[in-house]
Amino acid sequence: MDNSNEFIRNLIQLSLRSKEVEIGCEECDEALDQYVDLLLAGEDPVQVMPALKQHLAVCSCCHSEYEALLVAVRSAMADDAP
Ligand SMILES: [Zn+2]
């Protein structure tokens, strides 16, 4: 049944985006680039990856990595500017 498969897939996607889902440092590390990209593109990454935002709030290790990445990407963007 294709329809029910799609329903289940949507359900899984929904639960992955839910705030209740916790991710580990590995998943955080993998998604961090994308998170920062979205942020700097003016998007709201929290809407896309609430679990990552939540992890950053509780994991000081990943949070400092996130801030370092943000600074690095921002300075790279500043270098590109005319
Ligand atoms: Zn972490």
PDB file of the backbone (N, CA, C, O) and the ligand in Angstrom, with CONECT records:
HET     ZN  A 101       1
ATOM      1  N   MET A   1       0.838  -1.211   0.000  1.00  0.00           N
ATOM      2  CA  MET A   1       0.000   0.000   0.000  1.00  0.00           C
ATOM      3  C   MET A   1       0.871   1.258   0.000  1.00  0.00           C
ATOM      4  O   MET A   1       1.464   1.604   1.022  1.00  0.00           O
ATOM      5  N   ASP A   2       0.945   1.923  -1.119  1.00  0.00           N
ATOM      6  CA  ASP A   2       1.811   3.093  -1.218  1.00  0.00           C
ATOM      7  C   ASP A   2       1.374   4.220  -0.287  1.00  0.00           C
ATOM      8  O   ASP A   2       2.197   4.907   0.317  1.00  0.00           O
ATOM      9  N   ASN A   3       0.067   4.388  -0.190  1.00  0.00           N
ATOM     10  CA  ASN A   3      -0.444   5.493   0.610  1.00  0.00           C
ATOM     11  C   ASN A   3      -0.050   5.373   2.073  1.00  0.00           C
ATOM     12  O   ASN A   3       0.367   6.350   2.696  1.00  0.00           O
ATOM     13  N   SER A   4      -0.185   4.164   2.619  1.00  0.00           N
ATOM     14  CA  SER A   4       0.135   4.008   4.034  1.00  0.00           C
ATOM     15  C   SER A   4       1.647   4.121   4.252  1.00  0.00           C
ATOM     16  O   SER A   4       2.097   4.597   5.294  1.00  0.00           O
ATOM     17  N   ASN A   5       2.411   3.686   3.272  1.00  0.00           N
ATOM     18  CA  ASN A   5       3.858   3.857   3.377  1.00  0.00           C
ATOM     19  C   ASN A   5       4.228   5.326   3.461  1.00  0.00           C
ATOM     20  O   ASN A   5       5.084   5.734   4.246  1.00  0.00           O
ATOM     21  N   GLU A   6       3.563   6.099   2.637  1.00  0.00           N
ATOM     22  CA  GLU A   6       3.850   7.534   2.633  1.00  0.00           C
ATOM     23  C   GLU A   6       3.432   8.172   3.956  1.00  0.00           C
ATOM     24  O   GLU A   6       4.096   9.068   4.477  1.00  0.00           O
ATOM     25  N   PHE A   7       2.328   7.689   4.472  1.00  0.00           N
ATOM     26  CA  PHE A   7       1.858   8.194   5.765  1.00  0.00           C
ATOM     27  C   PHE A   7       2.901   7.931   6.856  1.00  0.00           C
ATOM     28  O   PHE A   7       3.217   8.800   7.669  1.00  0.00           O
ATOM     29  N   ILE A   8       3.421   6.700   6.843  1.00  0.00           N
ATOM     30  CA  ILE A   8       4.421   6.346   7.850  1.00  0.00           C
ATOM     31  C   ILE A   8       5.691   7.172   7.655  1.00  0.00           C
ATOM     32  O   ILE A   8       6.322   7.605   8.619  1.00  0.00           O
ATOM     33  N   ARG A   9       6.052   7.380   6.385  1.00  0.00           N
ATOM     34  CA  ARG A   9       7.253   8.172   6.122  1.00  0.00           C
ATOM     35  C   ARG A   9       7.082   9.597   6.652  1.00  0.00           C
ATOM     36  O   ARG A   9       7.992  10.156   7.263  1.00  0.00           O
ATOM     37  N   ASN A  10       5.913  10.170   6.411  1.00  0.00           N
ATOM     38  CA  ASN A  10       5.635  11.513   6.921  1.00  0.00           C
ATOM     39  C   ASN A  10       5.697  11.547   8.440  1.00  0.00           C
ATOM     40  O   ASN A  10       6.192  12.499   9.045  1.00  0.00           O
ATOM     41  N   LEU A  11       5.186  10.491   9.028  1.00  0.00           N
ATOM     42  CA  LEU A  11       5.162  10.398  10.486  1.00  0.00           C
ATOM     43  C   LEU A  11       6.580  10.364  11.037  1.00  0.00           C
ATOM     44  O   LEU A  11       6.891  11.019  12.032  1.00  0.00           O
ATOM     45  N   ILE A  12       7.440   9.583  10.368  1.00  0.00           N
ATOM     46  CA  ILE A  12       8.839   9.493  10.802  1.00  0.00           C
ATOM     47  C   ILE A  12       9.522  10.840  10.644  1.00  0.00           C
ATOM     48  O   ILE A  12      10.261  11.287  11.522  1.00  0.00           O
ATOM     49  N   GLN A  13       9.258  11.488   9.492  1.00  0.00           N
ATOM     50  CA  GLN A  13       9.876  12.787   9.255  1.00  0.00           C
ATOM     51  C   GLN A  13       9.427  13.798  10.306  1.00  0.00           C
ATOM     52  O   GLN A  13      10.210  14.622  10.779  1.00  0.00           O
ATOM     53  N   LEU A  14       8.164  13.711  10.650  1.00  0.00           N
ATOM     54  CA  LEU A  14       7.604  14.609  11.648  1.00  0.00           C
ATOM     55  C   LEU A  14       8.265  14.383  13.002  1.00  0.00           C
ATOM     56  O   LEU A  14       8.598  15.338  13.704  1.00  0.00           O
ATOM     57  N   SER A  15       8.453  13.124  13.364  1.00  0.00           N
ATOM     58  CA  SER A  15       9.045  12.825  14.664  1.00  0.00           C
ATOM     59  C   SER A  15      10.517  13.211  14.687  1.00  0.00           C
ATOM     60  O   SER A  15      11.050  13.574  15.735  1.00  0.00           O
ATOM     61  N   LEU A  16      11.180  13.132  13.529  1.00  0.00           N
ATOM     62  CA  LEU A  16      12.575  13.553  13.469  1.00  0.00           C
ATOM     63  C   LEU A  16      12.704  15.051  13.694  1.00  0.00           C
ATOM     64  O   LEU A  16      13.704  15.534  14.224  1.00  0.00           O
ATOM     65  N   ARG A  17      11.669  15.773  13.282  1.00  0.00           N
ATOM     66  CA  ARG A  17      11.707  17.223  13.428  1.00  0.00           C
ATOM     67  C   ARG A  17      11.178  17.666  14.790  1.00  0.00           C
ATOM     68  O   ARG A  17      11.282  18.836  15.157  1.00  0.00           O
ATOM     69  N   SER A  18      10.618  16.729  15.523  1.00  0.00           N
ATOM     70  CA  SER A  18       9.993  17.085  16.790  1.00  0.00           C
ATOM     71  C   SER A  18      11.027  17.524  17.817  1.00  0.00           C
ATOM     72  O   SER A  18      12.178  17.088  17.783  1.00  0.00           O
ATOM     73  N   LYS A  19      10.614  18.369  18.705  1.00  0.00           N
ATOM     74  CA  LYS A  19      11.521  18.880  19.739  1.00  0.00           C
ATOM     75  C   LYS A  19      11.872  17.813  20.760  1.00  0.00           C
ATOM     76  O   LYS A  19      12.858  17.925  21.489  1.00  0.00           O
ATOM     77  N   GLU A  20      11.039  16.766  20.798  1.00  0.00           N
ATOM     78  CA  GLU A  20      11.273  15.719  21.789  1.00  0.00           C
ATOM     79  C   GLU A  20      12.458  14.819  21.418  1.00  0.00           C
ATOM     80  O   GLU A  20      13.048  14.152  22.267  1.00  0.00           O
ATOM     81  N   VAL A  21      12.783  14.825  20.119  1.00  0.00           N
ATOM     82  CA  VAL A  21      13.859  13.951  19.664  1.00  0.00           C
ATOM     83  C   VAL A  21      15.210  14.535  20.063  1.00  0.00           C
ATOM     84  O   VAL A  21      15.490  15.711  19.828  1.00  0.00           O
ATOM     85  N   GLU A  22      16.037  13.693  20.670  1.00  0.00           N
ATOM     86  CA  GLU A  22      17.366  14.148  21.034  1.00  0.00           C
ATOM     87  C   GLU A  22      18.392  13.542  20.090  1.00  0.00           C
ATOM     88  O   GLU A  22      18.296  12.374  19.712  1.00  0.00           O
ATOM     89  N   ILE A  23      19.367  14.347  19.717  1.00  0.00           N
ATOM     90  CA  ILE A  23      20.424  13.836  18.867  1.00  0.00           C
ATOM     91  C   ILE A  23      21.726  13.793  19.652  1.00  0.00           C
ATOM     92  O   ILE A  23      21.865  14.459  20.679  1.00  0.00           O
ATOM     93  N   GLY A  24      22.664  13.018  19.170  1.00  0.00           N
ATOM     94  CA  GLY A  24      23.953  12.917  19.834  1.00  0.00           C
ATOM     95  C   GLY A  24      24.965  13.854  19.200  1.00  0.00           C
ATOM     96  O   GLY A  24      24.665  14.548  18.228  1.00  0.00           O
ATOM     97  N   CYS A  25      26.172  13.865  19.762  1.00  0.00           N
ATOM     98  CA  CYS A  25      27.220  14.747  19.270  1.00  0.00           C
ATOM     99  C   CYS A  25      27.578  14.431  17.818  1.00  0.00           C
ATOM    100  O   CYS A  25      27.939  15.326  17.055  1.00  0.00           O
ATOM    101  N   GLU A  26      27.477  13.162  17.443  1.00  0.00           N
ATOM    102  CA  GLU A  26      27.833  12.775  16.081  1.00  0.00           C
ATOM    103  C   GLU A  26      26.856  13.384  15.070  1.00  0.00           C
ATOM    104  O   GLU A  26      27.265  13.964  14.064  1.00  0.00           O
ATOM    105  N   GLU A  27      25.556  13.240  15.358  1.00  0.00           N
ATOM    106  CA  GLU A  27      24.543  13.803  14.470  1.00  0.00           C
ATOM    107  C   GLU A  27      24.649  15.324  14.444  1.00  0.00           C
ATOM    108  O   GLU A  27      24.487  15.957  13.401  1.00  0.00           O
ATOM    109  N   CYS A  28      24.920  15.888  15.601  1.00  0.00           N
ATOM    110  CA  CYS A  28      25.056  17.336  15.715  1.00  0.00           C
ATOM    111  C   CYS A  28      26.201  17.814  14.823  1.00  0.00           C
ATOM    112  O   CYS A  28      26.067  18.789  14.084  1.00  0.00           O
ATOM    113  N   ASP A  29      27.313  17.115  14.907  1.00  0.00           N
ATOM    114  CA  ASP A  29      28.496  17.465  14.140  1.00  0.00           C
ATOM    115  C   ASP A  29      28.202  17.420  12.643  1.00  0.00           C
ATOM    116  O   ASP A  29      28.636  18.285  11.882  1.00  0.00           O
ATOM    117  N   GLU A  30      27.449  16.385  12.235  1.00  0.00           N
ATOM    118  CA  GLU A  30      27.139  16.214  10.814  1.00  0.00           C
ATOM    119  C   GLU A  30      26.200  17.300  10.298  1.00  0.00           C
ATOM    120  O   GLU A  30      26.301  17.716   9.144  1.00  0.00           O
ATOM    121  N   ALA A  31      25.294  17.754  11.149  1.00  0.00           N
ATOM    122  CA  ALA A  31      24.281  18.710  10.709  1.00  0.00           C
ATOM    123  C   ALA A  31      24.690  20.159  10.948  1.00  0.00           C
ATOM    124  O   ALA A  31      24.017  21.084  10.494  1.00  0.00           O
ATOM    125  N   LEU A  32      25.797  20.351  11.663  1.00  0.00           N
ATOM    126  CA  LEU A  32      26.186  21.700  12.088  1.00  0.00           C
ATOM    127  C   LEU A  32      26.468  22.628  10.905  1.00  0.00           C
ATOM    128  O   LEU A  32      26.073  23.794  10.910  1.00  0.00           O
ATOM    129  N   ASP A  33      27.159  22.091   9.888  1.00  0.00           N
ATOM    130  CA  ASP A  33      27.452  22.885   8.692  1.00  0.00           C
ATOM    131  C   ASP A  33      26.184  23.444   8.068  1.00  0.00           C
ATOM    132  O   ASP A  33      26.079  24.625   7.737  1.00  0.00           O
ATOM    133  N   GLN A  34      25.214  22.524   7.923  1.00  0.00           N
ATOM    134  CA  GLN A  34      23.946  22.886   7.299  1.00  0.00           C
ATOM    135  C   GLN A  34      23.216  23.924   8.147  1.00  0.00           C
ATOM    136  O   GLN A  34      22.614  24.865   7.629  1.00  0.00           O
ATOM    137  N   TYR A  35      23.283  23.730   9.454  1.00  0.00           N
ATOM    138  CA  TYR A  35      22.631  24.638  10.393  1.00  0.00           C
ATOM    139  C   TYR A  35      23.186  26.053  10.241  1.00  0.00           C
ATOM    140  O   TYR A  35      22.436  27.025  10.155  1.00  0.00           O
ATOM    141  N   VAL A  36      24.507  26.146  10.210  1.00  0.00           N
ATOM    142  CA  VAL A  36      25.166  27.446  10.079  1.00  0.00           C
ATOM    143  C   VAL A  36      24.886  28.056   8.705  1.00  0.00           C
ATOM    144  O   VAL A  36      24.680  29.264   8.585  1.00  0.00           O
ATOM    145  N   ASP A  37      24.879  27.208   7.664  1.00  0.00           N
ATOM    146  CA  ASP A  37      24.563  27.692   6.319  1.00  0.00           C
ATOM    147  C   ASP A  37      23.182  28.334   6.269  1.00  0.00           C
ATOM    148  O   ASP A  37      23.005  29.418   5.714  1.00  0.00           O
ATOM    149  N   LEU A  38      22.204  27.643   6.864  1.00  0.00           N
ATOM    150  CA  LEU A  38      20.838  28.147   6.889  1.00  0.00           C
ATOM    151  C   LEU A  38      20.770  29.472   7.645  1.00  0.00           C
ATOM    152  O   LEU A  38      20.110  30.423   7.227  1.00  0.00           O
ATOM    153  N   LEU A  39      21.473  29.494   8.760  1.00  0.00           N
ATOM    154  CA  LEU A  39      21.464  30.681   9.609  1.00  0.00           C
ATOM    155  C   LEU A  39      22.010  31.887   8.853  1.00  0.00           C
ATOM    156  O   LEU A  39      21.420  32.967   8.876  1.00  0.00           O
ATOM    157  N   LEU A  40      23.138  31.689   8.186  1.00  0.00           N
ATOM    158  CA  LEU A  40      23.786  32.784   7.472  1.00  0.00           C
ATOM    159  C   LEU A  40      23.049  33.151   6.189  1.00  0.00           C
ATOM    160  O   LEU A  40      23.231  34.245   5.655  1.00  0.00           O
ATOM    161  N   ALA A  41      22.214  32.230   5.694  1.00  0.00           N
ATOM    162  CA  ALA A  41      21.405  32.508   4.507  1.00  0.00           C
ATOM    163  C   ALA A  41      20.136  33.269   4.877  1.00  0.00           C
ATOM    164  O   ALA A  41      19.321  33.603   4.018  1.00  0.00           O
ATOM    165  N   GLY A  42      19.985  33.538   6.182  1.00  0.00           N
ATOM    166  CA  GLY A  42      18.819  34.280   6.624  1.00  0.00           C
ATOM    167  C   GLY A  42      17.614  33.394   6.883  1.00  0.00           C
ATOM    168  O   GLY A  42      16.517  33.885   7.148  1.00  0.00           O
ATOM    169  N   GLU A  43      17.826  32.074   6.806  1.00  0.00           N
ATOM    170  CA  GLU A  43      16.741  31.146   7.107  1.00  0.00           C
ATOM    171  C   GLU A  43      16.689  30.924   8.620  1.00  0.00           C
ATOM    172  O   GLU A  43      17.552  31.391   9.364  1.00  0.00           O
ATOM    173  N   ASP A  44      15.663  30.205   9.050  1.00  0.00           N
ATOM    174  CA  ASP A  44      15.580  29.870  10.458  1.00  0.00           C
ATOM    175  C   ASP A  44      15.855  28.380  10.641  1.00  0.00           C
ATOM    176  O   ASP A  44      14.949  27.558  10.502  1.00  0.00           O
ATOM    177  N   PRO A  45      17.094  28.031  10.951  1.00  0.00           N
ATOM    178  CA  PRO A  45      17.458  26.613  11.050  1.00  0.00           C
ATOM    179  C   PRO A  45      16.729  25.883  12.171  1.00  0.00           C
ATOM    180  O   PRO A  45      16.607  24.658  12.151  1.00  0.00           O
ATOM    181  N   VAL A  46      16.248  26.642  13.145  1.00  0.00           N
ATOM    182  CA  VAL A  46      15.539  26.015  14.255  1.00  0.00           C
ATOM    183  C   VAL A  46      14.254  25.342  13.775  1.00  0.00           C
ATOM    184  O   VAL A  46      13.830  24.322  14.318  1.00  0.00           O
ATOM    185  N   GLN A  47      13.637  25.941  12.733  1.00  0.00           N
ATOM    186  CA  GLN A  47      12.427  25.344  12.160  1.00  0.00           C
ATOM    187  C   GLN A  47      12.751  24.013  11.494  1.00  0.00           C
ATOM    188  O   GLN A  47      11.944  23.085  11.514  1.00  0.00           O
ATOM    189  N   VAL A  48      13.930  23.931  10.910  1.00  0.00           N
ATOM    190  CA  VAL A  48      14.316  22.735  10.164  1.00  0.00           C
ATOM    191  C   VAL A  48      14.919  21.684  11.096  1.00  0.00           C
ATOM    192  O   VAL A  48      14.654  20.489  10.962  1.00  0.00           O
ATOM    193  N   MET A  49      15.729  22.149  12.037  1.00  0.00           N
ATOM    194  CA  MET A  49      16.432  21.214  12.910  1.00  0.00           C
ATOM    195  C   MET A  49      16.315  21.603  14.383  1.00  0.00           C
ATOM    196  O   MET A  49      17.306  21.974  15.011  1.00  0.00           O
ATOM    197  N   PRO A  50      15.107  21.519  14.930  1.00  0.00           N
ATOM    198  CA  PRO A  50      14.934  21.883  16.346  1.00  0.00           C
ATOM    199  C   PRO A  50      15.773  21.003  17.276  1.00  0.00           C
ATOM    200  O   PRO A  50      16.205  21.446  18.340  1.00  0.00           O
ATOM    201  N   ALA A  51      15.997  19.758  16.865  1.00  0.00           N
ATOM    202  CA  ALA A  51      16.757  18.847  17.720  1.00  0.00           C
ATOM    203  C   ALA A  51      18.208  19.295  17.843  1.00  0.00           C
ATOM    204  O   ALA A  51      18.841  19.106  18.882  1.00  0.00           O
ATOM    205  N   LEU A  52      18.723  19.885  16.780  1.00  0.00           N
ATOM    206  CA  LEU A  52      20.106  20.348  16.823  1.00  0.00           C
ATOM    207  C   LEU A  52      20.232  21.546  17.758  1.00  0.00           C
ATOM    208  O   LEU A  52      21.161  21.635  18.559  1.00  0.00           O
ATOM    209  N   LYS A  53      19.281  22.456  17.637  1.00  0.00           N
ATOM    210  CA  LYS A  53      19.253  23.620  18.520  1.00  0.00           C
ATOM    211  C   LYS A  53      19.193  23.177  19.986  1.00  0.00           C
ATOM    212  O   LYS A  53      19.862  23.733  20.857  1.00  0.00           O
ATOM    213  N   GLN A  54      18.374  22.168  20.218  1.00  0.00           N
ATOM    214  CA  GLN A  54      18.223  21.647  21.568  1.00  0.00           C
ATOM    215  C   GLN A  54      19.540  21.034  22.061  1.00  0.00           C
ATOM    216  O   GLN A  54      19.922  21.203  23.219  1.00  0.00           O
ATOM    217  N   HIS A  55      20.209  20.335  21.179  1.00  0.00           N
ATOM    218  CA  HIS A  55      21.480  19.723  21.574  1.00  0.00           C
ATOM    219  C   HIS A  55      22.513  20.802  21.898  1.00  0.00           C
ATOM    220  O   HIS A  55      23.268  20.677  22.861  1.00  0.00           O
ATOM    221  N   LEU A  56      22.540  21.849  21.096  1.00  0.00           N
ATOM    222  CA  LEU A  56      23.488  22.936  21.344  1.00  0.00           C
ATOM    223  C   LEU A  56      23.236  23.579  22.705  1.00  0.00           C
ATOM    224  O   LEU A  56      24.159  24.048  23.371  1.00  0.00           O
ATOM    225  N   ALA A  57      21.964  23.588  23.102  1.00  0.00           N
ATOM    226  CA  ALA A  57      21.617  24.215  24.376  1.00  0.00           C
ATOM    227  C   ALA A  57      22.115  23.400  25.563  1.00  0.00           C
ATOM    228  O   ALA A  57      22.388  23.951  26.629  1.00  0.00           O
ATOM    229  N   VAL A  58      22.232  22.087  25.376  1.00  0.00           N
ATOM    230  CA  VAL A  58      22.609  21.239  26.506  1.00  0.00           C
ATOM    231  C   VAL A  58      24.045  20.747  26.422  1.00  0.00           C
ATOM    232  O   VAL A  58      24.585  20.256  27.413  1.00  0.00           O
ATOM    233  N   CYS A  59      24.683  20.871  25.243  1.00  0.00           N
ATOM    234  CA  CYS A  59      26.028  20.329  25.075  1.00  0.00           C
ATOM    235  C   CYS A  59      27.021  21.473  24.841  1.00  0.00           C
ATOM    236  O   CYS A  59      27.077  22.046  23.753  1.00  0.00           O
ATOM    237  N   SER A  60      27.795  21.793  25.870  1.00  0.00           N
ATOM    238  CA  SER A  60      28.715  22.927  25.764  1.00  0.00           C
ATOM    239  C   SER A  60      29.821  22.640  24.752  1.00  0.00           C
ATOM    240  O   SER A  60      30.340  23.553  24.111  1.00  0.00           O
ATOM    241  N   CYS A  61      30.173  21.368  24.618  1.00  0.00           N
ATOM    242  CA  CYS A  61      31.209  20.968  23.668  1.00  0.00           C
ATOM    243  C   CYS A  61      30.791  21.323  22.240  1.00  0.00           C
ATOM    244  O   CYS A  61      31.548  21.953  21.501  1.00  0.00           O
ATOM    245  N   CYS A  62      29.578  20.913  21.861  1.00  0.00           N
ATOM    246  CA  CYS A  62      29.087  21.184  20.514  1.00  0.00           C
ATOM    247  C   CYS A  62      28.792  22.666  20.340  1.00  0.00           C
ATOM    248  O   CYS A  62      28.926  23.208  19.243  1.00  0.00           O
ATOM    249  N   HIS A  63      28.392  23.317  21.423  1.00  0.00           N
ATOM    250  CA  HIS A  63      28.066  24.732  21.312  1.00  0.00           C
ATOM    251  C   HIS A  63      29.304  25.564  21.005  1.00  0.00           C
ATOM    252  O   HIS A  63      29.245  26.506  20.214  1.00  0.00           O
ATOM    253  N   SER A  64      30.426  25.214  21.631  1.00  0.00           N
ATOM    254  CA  SER A  64      31.643  25.967  21.332  1.00  0.00           C
ATOM    255  C   SER A  64      32.114  25.672  19.912  1.00  0.00           C
ATOM    256  O   SER A  64      32.691  26.534  19.249  1.00  0.00           O
ATOM    257  N   GLU A  65      31.862  24.443  19.451  1.00  0.00           N
ATOM    258  CA  GLU A  65      32.199  24.094  18.071  1.00  0.00           C
ATOM    259  C   GLU A  65      31.338  24.898  17.098  1.00  0.00           C
ATOM    260  O   GLU A  65      31.806  25.371  16.063  1.00  0.00           O
ATOM    261  N   TYR A  66      30.068  25.034  17.467  1.00  0.00           N
ATOM    262  CA  TYR A  66      29.121  25.794  16.657  1.00  0.00           C
ATOM    263  C   TYR A  66      29.539  27.265  16.567  1.00  0.00           C
ATOM    264  O   TYR A  66      29.493  27.866  15.494  1.00  0.00           O
ATOM    265  N   GLU A  67      29.945  27.834  17.701  1.00  0.00           N
ATOM    266  CA  GLU A  67      30.350  29.240  17.695  1.00  0.00           C
ATOM    267  C   GLU A  67      31.625  29.447  16.889  1.00  0.00           C
ATOM    268  O   GLU A  67      31.775  30.446  16.186  1.00  0.00           O
ATOM    269  N   ALA A  68      32.547  28.479  17.002  1.00  0.00           N
ATOM    270  CA  ALA A  68      33.792  28.561  16.237  1.00  0.00           C
ATOM    271  C   ALA A  68      33.510  28.482  14.742  1.00  0.00           C
ATOM    272  O   ALA A  68      34.111  29.201  13.945  1.00  0.00           O
ATOM    273  N   LEU A  69      32.589  27.599  14.376  1.00  0.00           N
ATOM    274  CA  LEU A  69      32.215  27.442  12.967  1.00  0.00           C
ATOM    275  C   LEU A  69      31.557  28.712  12.443  1.00  0.00           C
ATOM    276  O   LEU A  69      31.827  29.151  11.325  1.00  0.00           O
ATOM    277  N   LEU A  70      30.691  29.292  13.267  1.00  0.00           N
ATOM    278  CA  LEU A  70      29.989  30.515  12.893  1.00  0.00           C
ATOM    279  C   LEU A  70      30.993  31.643  12.625  1.00  0.00           C
ATOM    280  O   LEU A  70      30.875  32.370  11.638  1.00  0.00           O
ATOM    281  N   VAL A  71      31.964  31.773  13.503  1.00  0.00           N
ATOM    282  CA  VAL A  71      32.992  32.806  13.348  1.00  0.00           C
ATOM    283  C   VAL A  71      33.817  32.550  12.090  1.00  0.00           C
ATOM    284  O   VAL A  71      34.117  33.472  11.332  1.00  0.00           O
ATOM    285  N   ALA A  72      34.177  31.285  11.880  1.00  0.00           N
ATOM    286  CA  ALA A  72      34.994  30.921  10.717  1.00  0.00           C
ATOM    287  C   ALA A  72      34.260  31.215   9.416  1.00  0.00           C
ATOM    288  O   ALA A  72      34.835  31.779   8.485  1.00  0.00           O
ATOM    289  N   VAL A  73      32.984  30.829   9.353  1.00  0.00           N
ATOM    290  CA  VAL A  73      32.204  31.024   8.127  1.00  0.00           C
ATOM    291  C   VAL A  73      31.950  32.512   7.892  1.00  0.00           C
ATOM    292  O   VAL A  73      31.992  32.991   6.759  1.00  0.00           O
ATOM    293  N   ARG A  74      31.690  33.229   8.973  1.00  0.00           N
ATOM    294  CA  ARG A  74      31.440  34.672   8.840  1.00  0.00           C
ATOM    295  C   ARG A  74      32.678  35.401   8.340  1.00  0.00           C
ATOM    296  O   ARG A  74      32.576  36.292   7.496  1.00  0.00           O
ATOM    297  N   SER A  75      33.843  35.031   8.853  1.00  0.00           N
ATOM    298  CA  SER A  75      35.064  35.705   8.424  1.00  0.00           C
ATOM    299  C   SER A  75      35.404  35.319   6.986  1.00  0.00           C
ATOM    300  O   SER A  75      35.965  36.120   6.238  1.00  0.00           O
ATOM    301  N   ALA A  76      35.058  34.080   6.603  1.00  0.00           N
ATOM    302  CA  ALA A  76      35.255  33.653   5.205  1.00  0.00           C
ATOM    303  C   ALA A  76      34.357  34.476   4.289  1.00  0.00           C
ATOM    304  O   ALA A  76      34.766  34.861   3.194  1.00  0.00           O
ATOM    305  N   MET A  77      33.137  34.744   4.738  1.00  0.00           N
ATOM    306  CA  MET A  77      32.210  35.550   3.949  1.00  0.00           C
ATOM    307  C   MET A  77      32.699  36.995   3.840  1.00  0.00           C
ATOM    308  O   MET A  77      32.553  37.637   2.801  1.00  0.00           O
ATOM    309  N   ALA A  78      33.278  37.487   4.924  1.00  0.00           N
ATOM    310  CA  ALA A  78      33.794  38.855   4.933  1.00  0.00           C
ATOM    311  C   ALA A  78      34.977  38.979   3.981  1.00  0.00           C
ATOM    312  O   ALA A  78      35.167  40.014   3.341  1.00  0.00           O
ATOM    313  N   ASP A  79      35.775  37.905   3.893  1.00  0.00           N
ATOM    314  CA  ASP A  79      36.908  37.908   2.964  1.00  0.00           C
ATOM    315  C   ASP A  79      36.446  37.979   1.513  1.00  0.00           C
ATOM    316  O   ASP A  79      37.091  38.590   0.661  1.00  0.00           O
ATOM    317  N   ASP A  80      35.291  37.325   1.257  1.00  0.00           N
ATOM    318  CA  ASP A  80      34.766  37.286  -0.100  1.00  0.00           C
ATOM    319  C   ASP A  80      34.180  38.630  -0.542  1.00  0.00           C
ATOM    320  O   ASP A  80      34.116  38.946  -1.731  1.00  0.00           O
ATOM    321  N   ALA A  81      33.760  39.402   0.451  1.00  0.00           N
ATOM    322  CA  ALA A  81      33.110  40.675   0.123  1.00  0.00           C
ATOM    323  C   ALA A  81      34.099  41.629  -0.539  1.00  0.00           C
ATOM    324  O   ALA A  81      35.285  41.620  -0.210  1.00  0.00           O
ATOM    325  N   PRO A  82      33.620  42.447  -1.464  1.00  0.00           N
ATOM    326  CA  PRO A  82      34.507  43.373  -2.177  1.00  0.00           C
ATOM    327  C   PRO A  82      35.011  44.509  -1.280  1.00  0.00           C
ATOM    328  O   PRO A  82      35.766  45.367  -1.737  1.00  0.00           O
TER     329      PRO A  82
HETATM  330 ZN    ZN A 101      27.317  17.430  21.606  1.00  0.00          ZN2+
END
